[in-house]
């Protein structure tokens, strides 16, 4: 598999698959430009070698969120705001083009949302071939979609020779840091896993069991483990059909001498709202009518001590509903502890959309070793699963 720096790019029309799937508000203003900024080094490198750069990306799920008349909501899912924003960042006009337009020989271009075509998510060969016609070389720098077998991320590679396709600078960094985590011998090694469901994280938990000294569990998924152990979790979100699975995970971790930690206390509320009445209680003694929405101060301190004593740290998933200030302290405490690991010469990787948003909100994003742009893709890579977007470049 080639990297962009190994290809001959001079005077070639460069087609790049990037990840511009950024959040926007109701006025189509970009509210988090992280993914766009992460793509800039690859874009700028391409601009140094070619006068014609064609970029493409998806945005949201327009096919699944059609209007009442069955049509696609063009305004809501258009990449026009991204084209305008890129123009500002690059200091050069980025023109938005439709999939059936002709590409001039010179300029910066952004193709409209690839998911406007139903063939994108199906990996359709005809759509992939049409996209391939926009470039002479193909660069995939969209790590966040590398686990999708889509037309623009996988099928398209079939239409370029092996020395005409490569990964970009961001993809190269993502893979290097993920491998560094997997190969790390710098212990203690700690993983912090949060989120809503055990089901979503079972793969990564089982993978990390073989590598980690400590697994710190937070988020709503913690209450499935706590209830499985006989705790009272009241209205907390629980997967009742996964209680046996939770016990199996705990037993397996014990056999492997991996310590799984559950929050000893929780910030609970009587409603899913920032202004709700709150109580800090033991996580296994939540009163009726209340639900756990964040790890408590004792858990935050205990988790922080474990993290700060670690040499290698991986964080995927917030500790609570950090979007609400009343339930953000646990996630911010984890972010602060991880930043201290780096200050002490350790290594940290933050992966997963919500945990990335949490560390950005904490103001500590620039104090960790690496922030992954791909939540699902990073988890699947760490689990050892095939990433079609990478496989397509190597076969």
PAFIVEX-260216 format. One record per residue (C-alpha): x, y, z; residue number from 1; residue in three letters. Coordinates in Angstrom, 3 decimals. Example, Ala and Ser with C-alpha at 12.3 -4.5 7.8 and 13.67 -1.06 7.14 Angstrom:
BEGIN
ATOM        c1        c2        c3    k    r
ATOM    12.300    -4.500     7.800    1  ALA
ATOM    13.670    -1.060     7.140    2  SER
! end
This chain:
BEGIN
ATOM        c1        c2        c3    k    r
ATOM     0.000     0.000     0.000    1  UNK
ATOM     1.419     3.358    -1.062    2  UNK
ATOM     1.320     6.662     0.778    3  UNK
ATOM     0.653     9.944    -0.994    4  UNK
ATOM     4.332    10.910    -0.801    5  UNK
ATOM     5.296     7.805    -2.759    6  UNK
ATOM     3.127     8.613    -5.796    7  UNK
ATOM     4.027    10.687    -8.829    8  UNK
ATOM     1.593    13.588    -8.573    9  UNK
ATOM     3.112    16.229   -10.813   10  UNK
ATOM     0.596    17.511   -13.352   11  UNK
ATOM    -1.857    14.750   -12.383   12  UNK
ATOM    -5.503    15.362   -11.577   13  UNK
ATOM    -5.744    14.204    -7.955   14  UNK
ATOM    -8.996    12.698    -6.688   15  UNK
ATOM    -9.183    12.627    -2.900   16  UNK
ATOM   -11.700    10.913    -0.619   17  UNK
ATOM   -11.815    12.962     2.580   18  UNK
ATOM   -14.085    12.966     5.609   19  UNK
ATOM   -16.022    16.214     5.743   20  UNK
ATOM   -18.940    14.705     7.651   21  UNK
ATOM   -19.054    17.642    10.069   22  UNK
ATOM   -21.881    18.751    12.383   23  UNK
ATOM   -23.916    21.779    11.344   24  UNK
ATOM   -26.584    23.841    13.074   25  UNK
ATOM   -30.062    24.635    11.749   26  UNK
ATOM   -28.615    27.418     9.581   27  UNK
ATOM   -26.084    25.043     7.949   28  UNK
ATOM   -23.190    26.650     9.789   29  UNK
ATOM   -20.358    24.273    10.698   30  UNK
ATOM   -20.218    23.826    14.481   31  UNK
ATOM   -17.085    21.637    14.686   32  UNK
ATOM   -14.439    21.893    11.965   33  UNK
ATOM   -12.074    19.240    13.403   34  UNK
ATOM   -12.389    16.837    10.475   35  UNK
ATOM   -11.854    19.603     7.932   36  UNK
ATOM    -8.725    20.859     9.660   37  UNK
ATOM    -7.348    17.329     9.970   38  UNK
ATOM    -7.588    16.996     6.182   39  UNK
ATOM    -5.666    20.202     5.459   40  UNK
ATOM    -2.108    18.762     5.499   41  UNK
ATOM    -3.002    16.237     2.783   42  UNK
ATOM    -4.855    18.832     0.722   43  UNK
ATOM    -1.977    21.295     0.956   44  UNK
ATOM     0.564    18.618     0.060   45  UNK
ATOM    -1.482    17.779    -3.048   46  UNK
ATOM    -1.705    21.472    -3.960   47  UNK
ATOM     2.098    21.667    -3.980   48  UNK
ATOM     2.220    19.049    -6.735   49  UNK
ATOM    -0.874    19.565    -8.844   50  UNK
ATOM    -3.056    22.359   -10.182   51  UNK
ATOM    -6.189    20.216   -10.199   52  UNK
ATOM    -7.491    18.764    -6.934   53  UNK
ATOM   -10.899    17.081    -6.793   54  UNK
ATOM   -12.185    16.342    -3.287   55  UNK
ATOM   -15.167    14.219    -2.317   56  UNK
ATOM   -16.958    13.296     0.886   57  UNK
ATOM   -20.295    12.254     2.318   58  UNK
ATOM   -22.362    14.286     4.771   59  UNK
ATOM   -24.978    12.670     6.979   60  UNK
ATOM   -27.510    10.134     5.728   61  UNK
ATOM   -29.630    11.901     3.101   62  UNK
ATOM   -31.033     8.657     1.676   63  UNK
ATOM   -32.448     7.644     5.056   64  UNK
ATOM   -33.789    11.088     5.948   65  UNK
ATOM   -35.767    12.018     2.860   66  UNK
ATOM   -38.432    14.725     2.827   67  UNK
ATOM   -42.141    13.935     3.026   68  UNK
ATOM   -42.398    13.828    -0.769   69  UNK
ATOM   -39.574    11.277    -0.953   70  UNK
ATOM   -36.969    13.681    -2.290   71  UNK
ATOM   -33.527    14.304    -0.818   72  UNK
ATOM   -33.139    17.364     1.387   73  UNK
ATOM   -30.478    19.031    -0.747   74  UNK
ATOM   -30.142    22.122     1.439   75  UNK
ATOM   -29.668    20.204     4.685   76  UNK
ATOM   -27.144    17.722     3.318   77  UNK
ATOM   -25.277    19.790     0.736   78  UNK
ATOM   -21.521    20.195     1.042   79  UNK
ATOM   -21.815    23.829    -0.100   80  UNK
ATOM   -20.980    25.162     3.404   81  UNK
ATOM   -17.881    22.959     3.450   82  UNK
ATOM   -16.750    24.279     0.067   83  UNK
ATOM   -17.095    27.852     1.346   84  UNK
ATOM   -15.268    27.062     4.566   85  UNK
ATOM   -12.447    25.311     2.714   86  UNK
ATOM   -12.085    28.346     0.473   87  UNK
ATOM   -11.472    30.485     3.555   88  UNK
ATOM    -8.985    28.073     5.109   89  UNK
ATOM    -7.016    27.507     1.898   90  UNK
ATOM    -7.157    31.088     0.648   91  UNK
ATOM    -8.282    29.796    -2.725   92  UNK
ATOM   -11.704    29.256    -4.246   93  UNK
ATOM   -13.109    25.731    -3.869   94  UNK
ATOM   -15.875    25.159    -6.396   95  UNK
ATOM   -18.752    22.791    -5.597   96  UNK
ATOM   -19.543    20.465    -8.479   97  UNK
ATOM   -22.265    17.921    -9.162   98  UNK
ATOM   -21.483    14.291    -9.973   99  UNK
ATOM   -22.310    14.723   -13.660  100  UNK
ATOM   -20.333    17.915   -14.288  101  UNK
ATOM   -17.128    18.241   -16.251  102  UNK
ATOM   -14.012    19.085   -14.237  103  UNK
ATOM   -11.829    21.930   -15.575  104  UNK
ATOM    -8.105    21.264   -15.895  105  UNK
ATOM    -7.129    23.746   -13.197  106  UNK
ATOM    -8.652    24.489    -9.810  107  UNK
ATOM    -9.824    23.192    -6.471  108  UNK
ATOM   -13.111    21.316    -6.544  109  UNK
ATOM   -15.418    19.588    -4.098  110  UNK
ATOM   -17.919    17.087    -5.428  111  UNK
ATOM   -21.387    17.255    -3.945  112  UNK
ATOM   -22.325    14.786    -1.187  113  UNK
ATOM   -21.481    11.286    -2.436  114  UNK
ATOM   -24.498     9.893    -0.576  115  UNK
ATOM   -26.856    11.863    -2.781  116  UNK
ATOM   -26.385     8.884    -5.084  117  UNK
ATOM   -27.951     5.690    -3.723  118  UNK
ATOM   -25.080     3.720    -5.255  119  UNK
ATOM   -22.570     5.150    -2.760  120  UNK
ATOM   -23.544     3.074     0.280  121  UNK
ATOM   -24.134     0.017    -1.924  122  UNK
ATOM   -20.587     0.099    -3.270  123  UNK
ATOM   -22.069     0.397    -6.755  124  UNK
ATOM   -19.518    -0.192    -9.523  125  UNK
ATOM   -21.085     2.205   -12.030  126  UNK
ATOM   -21.116     5.051    -9.527  127  UNK
ATOM   -17.555     4.231    -8.457  128  UNK
ATOM   -16.408     4.244   -12.078  129  UNK
ATOM   -18.074     7.612   -12.648  130  UNK
ATOM   -16.279     9.046    -9.617  131  UNK
ATOM   -12.982     7.518   -10.723  132  UNK
ATOM   -13.254     9.478   -13.966  133  UNK
ATOM   -12.613    12.676   -12.005  134  UNK
ATOM    -8.989    11.773   -11.260  135  UNK
ATOM    -5.809    10.235   -12.565  136  UNK
ATOM    -4.627     9.255    -9.085  137  UNK
ATOM    -6.763     8.392    -6.072  138  UNK
ATOM    -5.973     9.285    -2.463  139  UNK
ATOM    -8.048     7.945     0.416  140  UNK
ATOM    -7.575    10.050     3.530  141  UNK
ATOM   -10.979     9.363     5.097  142  UNK
ATOM   -10.065     7.057     7.960  143  UNK
ATOM   -13.463     7.658     9.548  144  UNK
ATOM   -15.141     5.812     6.668  145  UNK
ATOM   -12.468     3.184     6.017  146  UNK
ATOM   -14.682     0.528     7.609  147  UNK
ATOM   -17.404     1.133     4.988  148  UNK
ATOM   -17.457    -0.816     1.728  149  UNK
ATOM   -18.803     2.172    -0.186  150  UNK
ATOM   -18.300     3.241    -3.792  151  UNK
ATOM   -16.029     6.205    -2.976  152  UNK
ATOM   -14.047     4.446    -0.240  153  UNK
ATOM   -13.498     0.927    -1.560  154  UNK
ATOM   -14.988     0.046    -4.951  155  UNK
ATOM   -13.378     3.048    -6.620  156  UNK
ATOM    -9.858     1.694    -6.014  157  UNK
ATOM   -10.484    -0.992    -8.652  158  UNK
ATOM   -10.260     1.686   -11.346  159  UNK
ATOM    -6.739     2.800   -10.443  160  UNK
ATOM    -3.489     0.880   -10.827  161  UNK
ATOM    -1.617     0.027    -7.632  162  UNK
ATOM     0.833     2.905    -8.155  163  UNK
ATOM    -2.009     5.360    -8.812  164  UNK
ATOM    -3.757     4.961    -5.455  165  UNK
ATOM    -2.579     5.660    -1.917  166  UNK
ATOM    -3.487     6.731     1.591  167  UNK
ATOM    -3.171    10.347     2.681  168  UNK
ATOM    -1.213    11.880     5.544  169  UNK
ATOM    -4.065    11.653     8.061  170  UNK
ATOM    -4.749     8.001     7.270  171  UNK
ATOM    -1.034     7.293     7.612  172  UNK
ATOM    -0.975     8.913    11.061  173  UNK
ATOM    -4.142     7.110    12.184  174  UNK
ATOM    -2.662     3.729    11.318  175  UNK
ATOM     0.711     4.519    12.865  176  UNK
ATOM    -0.760     5.608    16.203  177  UNK
ATOM    -3.249     2.731    16.319  178  UNK
ATOM    -0.390     0.276    15.777  179  UNK
ATOM     1.633     2.053    18.443  180  UNK
ATOM    -1.206     1.468    20.895  181  UNK
ATOM    -1.558    -2.196    19.947  182  UNK
ATOM     2.195    -2.815    20.109  183  UNK
ATOM     2.813    -0.830    23.279  184  UNK
ATOM     4.831    -2.556    25.985  185  UNK
ATOM     4.853     0.561    28.156  186  UNK
ATOM     2.782    -0.456    31.159  187  UNK
ATOM     0.610     0.094    33.057  188  UNK
ATOM    -1.722     0.156    30.055  189  UNK
ATOM    -5.182     1.554    30.727  190  UNK
ATOM    -8.295     1.758    28.563  191  UNK
ATOM   -11.236     3.980    29.437  192  UNK
ATOM   -14.412     2.755    27.770  193  UNK
ATOM   -17.699     4.633    27.934  194  UNK
ATOM   -20.896     4.910    25.960  195  UNK
ATOM   -24.449     3.702    26.190  196  UNK
ATOM   -24.358     0.009    25.377  197  UNK
ATOM   -22.176    -2.959    26.258  198  UNK
ATOM   -23.209    -4.411    22.884  199  UNK
ATOM   -21.431    -1.614    21.024  200  UNK
ATOM   -18.178    -2.091    22.922  201  UNK
ATOM   -17.972    -5.852    23.496  202  UNK
ATOM   -15.460    -6.312    20.668  203  UNK
ATOM   -13.024    -3.654    21.838  204  UNK
ATOM   -13.357    -4.698    25.495  205  UNK
ATOM   -12.458    -8.298    24.688  206  UNK
ATOM    -9.565    -7.174    22.476  207  UNK
ATOM    -8.134    -4.843    25.102  208  UNK
ATOM    -8.404    -7.455    27.830  209  UNK
ATOM    -5.385    -9.166    26.310  210  UNK
ATOM    -3.348    -5.961    26.366  211  UNK
ATOM    -4.480    -3.801    29.279  212  UNK
ATOM    -3.773    -3.791    32.983  213  UNK
ATOM    -6.860    -1.702    33.705  214  UNK
ATOM   -10.240    -1.223    32.016  215  UNK
ATOM   -12.210     1.727    33.378  216  UNK
ATOM   -15.914     1.558    32.535  217  UNK
ATOM   -18.123     4.640    32.412  218  UNK
ATOM   -21.194     5.951    30.670  219  UNK
ATOM   -24.576     4.250    30.729  220  UNK
ATOM   -23.007     0.877    29.945  221  UNK
ATOM   -21.571     0.816    33.472  222  UNK
ATOM   -25.052     0.286    34.905  223  UNK
ATOM   -25.524    -2.950    32.959  224  UNK
ATOM   -22.423    -4.287    34.719  225  UNK
ATOM   -23.544    -2.926    38.091  226  UNK
ATOM   -27.027    -4.425    37.777  227  UNK
ATOM   -25.526    -7.739    36.681  228  UNK
ATOM   -23.625    -7.764    39.969  229  UNK
ATOM   -26.839    -7.247    41.898  230  UNK
ATOM   -26.747    -3.482    42.266  231  UNK
ATOM   -29.816    -1.243    42.319  232  UNK
ATOM   -29.673     1.144    39.354  233  UNK
ATOM   -33.303     2.421    39.317  234  UNK
ATOM   -34.046     4.293    36.066  235  UNK
ATOM   -30.513     4.133    34.682  236  UNK
ATOM   -30.177     2.921    31.114  237  UNK
ATOM   -29.566    -0.827    31.201  238  UNK
ATOM   -29.439    -3.621    28.640  239  UNK
ATOM   -31.368    -6.229    30.594  240  UNK
ATOM   -30.744    -8.856    27.927  241  UNK
ATOM   -26.979    -8.384    28.320  242  UNK
ATOM   -26.632    -8.994    32.047  243  UNK
ATOM   -25.212   -12.480    31.538  244  UNK
ATOM   -22.812   -11.091    28.939  245  UNK
ATOM   -21.637    -8.483    31.428  246  UNK
ATOM   -20.945   -11.205    34.013  247  UNK
ATOM   -19.062   -13.232    31.397  248  UNK
ATOM   -16.880   -10.212    30.598  249  UNK
ATOM   -16.100    -9.647    34.271  250  UNK
ATOM   -15.223   -13.312    34.756  251  UNK
ATOM   -13.044   -13.381    31.637  252  UNK
ATOM   -11.170   -10.274    32.764  253  UNK
ATOM   -10.486   -11.868    36.137  254  UNK
ATOM    -9.038   -14.942    34.448  255  UNK
ATOM    -6.784   -12.738    32.360  256  UNK
ATOM    -5.686   -10.695    35.387  257  UNK
ATOM    -7.104    -7.544    33.815  258  UNK
ATOM    -8.759    -5.304    36.384  259  UNK
ATOM   -12.158    -3.971    35.333  260  UNK
ATOM   -13.174    -0.917    37.343  261  UNK
ATOM   -16.768     0.263    37.719  262  UNK
ATOM   -17.687     3.696    39.130  263  UNK
ATOM   -18.180     3.508    42.905  264  UNK
ATOM   -20.469     6.531    42.863  265  UNK
ATOM   -22.597     8.356    40.325  266  UNK
ATOM   -24.188    11.704    39.663  267  UNK
ATOM   -27.863    10.820    39.322  268  UNK
ATOM   -30.884    12.850    38.254  269  UNK
ATOM   -34.648    12.510    38.378  270  UNK
ATOM   -34.934    13.490    34.691  271  UNK
ATOM   -32.770    13.495    31.591  272  UNK
ATOM   -32.202    17.241    31.745  273  UNK
ATOM   -29.425    19.585    32.812  274  UNK
ATOM   -31.723    21.352    35.293  275  UNK
ATOM   -33.016    18.147    36.889  276  UNK
ATOM   -32.637    17.488    40.613  277  UNK
ATOM   -29.393    15.610    41.228  278  UNK
ATOM   -28.023    13.312    43.890  279  UNK
ATOM   -24.541    11.837    44.284  280  UNK
ATOM   -24.956     8.269    45.506  281  UNK
ATOM   -23.248     4.891    45.435  282  UNK
ATOM   -23.615     3.493    41.923  283  UNK
ATOM   -25.234     0.289    43.211  284  UNK
ATOM   -27.740     2.115    45.442  285  UNK
ATOM   -29.473     4.558    43.114  286  UNK
ATOM   -32.836     5.627    44.582  287  UNK
ATOM   -36.133     5.030    42.799  288  UNK
ATOM   -36.945     7.637    40.176  289  UNK
ATOM   -33.306     8.531    39.553  290  UNK
ATOM   -30.852     7.586    36.803  291  UNK
ATOM   -27.077     7.651    36.597  292  UNK
ATOM   -25.867    10.309    34.172  293  UNK
ATOM   -22.190    10.686    35.125  294  UNK
ATOM   -19.554     9.050    37.274  295  UNK
ATOM   -19.333    10.657    40.708  296  UNK
ATOM   -16.470    12.512    42.425  297  UNK
ATOM   -15.085     9.397    44.137  298  UNK
ATOM   -15.065     7.476    40.848  299  UNK
ATOM   -13.522    10.462    39.045  300  UNK
ATOM   -10.721    10.628    41.601  301  UNK
ATOM   -10.116     6.872    41.539  302  UNK
ATOM   -10.107     6.740    37.741  303  UNK
ATOM    -7.835     9.768    37.628  304  UNK
ATOM    -5.290     8.122    39.919  305  UNK
ATOM    -5.205     4.969    37.768  306  UNK
ATOM    -4.862     6.969    34.546  307  UNK
ATOM    -2.105     9.222    35.878  308  UNK
ATOM    -0.109     6.186    37.008  309  UNK
ATOM    -0.324     4.697    33.498  310  UNK
ATOM     2.211     4.859    30.679  311  UNK
ATOM    -0.206     4.040    27.840  312  UNK
ATOM    -3.854     5.165    27.703  313  UNK
ATOM    -6.735     4.667    25.262  314  UNK
ATOM   -10.035     6.531    25.683  315  UNK
ATOM   -13.215     5.662    23.809  316  UNK
ATOM   -16.549     6.981    25.032  317  UNK
ATOM   -17.449     9.665    27.596  318  UNK
ATOM   -18.132     8.957    31.264  319  UNK
ATOM   -21.531    10.629    31.228  320  UNK
ATOM   -23.845    12.945    29.347  321  UNK
ATOM   -21.074    15.517    28.984  322  UNK
ATOM   -23.153    17.651    26.608  323  UNK
ATOM   -25.037    18.788    29.711  324  UNK
ATOM   -22.771    20.776    32.080  325  UNK
ATOM   -24.310    19.108    35.136  326  UNK
ATOM   -22.999    15.744    33.947  327  UNK
ATOM   -19.673    16.671    32.344  328  UNK
ATOM   -17.324    16.605    35.341  329  UNK
ATOM   -16.483    12.905    35.043  330  UNK
ATOM   -15.450    13.147    31.403  331  UNK
ATOM   -13.459    16.318    32.030  332  UNK
ATOM   -11.666    14.674    34.967  333  UNK
ATOM   -10.638    11.816    32.671  334  UNK
ATOM    -9.428    14.317    30.058  335  UNK
ATOM    -7.316    16.136    32.655  336  UNK
ATOM    -5.763    12.885    33.859  337  UNK
ATOM    -4.916    11.810    30.309  338  UNK
ATOM    -3.250    15.161    29.650  339  UNK
ATOM    -1.064    14.558    32.701  340  UNK
ATOM     0.000    11.185    31.273  341  UNK
ATOM     1.360    12.991    28.233  342  UNK
ATOM     3.060    15.628    30.345  343  UNK
ATOM     4.860    12.805    32.122  344  UNK
ATOM     6.097    11.294    28.866  345  UNK
ATOM     3.383     8.676    28.365  346  UNK
ATOM     1.313     7.889    25.282  347  UNK
ATOM    -2.407     8.481    24.829  348  UNK
ATOM    -4.872     7.913    22.042  349  UNK
ATOM    -8.417     9.282    22.079  350  UNK
ATOM   -10.760     7.636    19.582  351  UNK
ATOM   -14.489     7.787    19.028  352  UNK
ATOM   -16.713    10.714    18.130  353  UNK
ATOM   -18.144    11.398    21.587  354  UNK
ATOM   -14.858    11.099    23.437  355  UNK
ATOM   -13.225    13.361    20.858  356  UNK
ATOM   -16.031    15.888    21.379  357  UNK
ATOM   -15.545    15.564    25.132  358  UNK
ATOM   -11.824    16.247    25.066  359  UNK
ATOM   -12.387    19.148    22.679  360  UNK
ATOM   -14.959    20.558    25.097  361  UNK
ATOM   -12.475    20.167    27.954  362  UNK
ATOM    -9.976    22.389    26.150  363  UNK
ATOM    -7.267    19.726    26.425  364  UNK
ATOM    -7.270    18.337    22.891  365  UNK
ATOM    -3.799    19.723    22.193  366  UNK
ATOM    -2.353    17.997    25.266  367  UNK
ATOM    -2.853    14.346    24.268  368  UNK
ATOM    -0.684    12.277    21.928  369  UNK
ATOM    -3.239    11.644    19.203  370  UNK
ATOM    -6.939    12.177    18.543  371  UNK
ATOM    -8.453     9.773    16.037  372  UNK
ATOM   -10.893    11.064    13.452  373  UNK
ATOM   -12.553     7.670    13.123  374  UNK
ATOM   -14.706     6.233    15.878  375  UNK
ATOM   -16.074     3.036    14.355  376  UNK
ATOM   -13.095     2.616    12.039  377  UNK
ATOM   -10.617     2.942    14.899  378  UNK
ATOM   -12.486     0.405    17.022  379  UNK
ATOM   -12.709    -2.090    14.164  380  UNK
ATOM    -9.017    -1.677    13.346  381  UNK
ATOM    -8.042    -2.256    16.971  382  UNK
ATOM   -10.319    -5.313    17.056  383  UNK
ATOM    -8.430    -6.732    14.073  384  UNK
ATOM   -11.343    -6.463    11.659  385  UNK
ATOM   -10.915    -5.772     7.962  386  UNK
ATOM   -11.243    -2.169     6.852  387  UNK
ATOM   -12.499    -2.285     3.246  388  UNK
ATOM   -11.099     1.163     2.497  389  UNK
ATOM    -7.609    -0.122     3.271  390  UNK
ATOM    -7.995    -3.582     1.771  391  UNK
ATOM    -9.025    -2.002    -1.549  392  UNK
ATOM    -5.686    -0.189    -1.712  393  UNK
ATOM    -3.625    -3.293    -1.087  394  UNK
ATOM    -5.304    -5.827    -3.422  395  UNK
! end
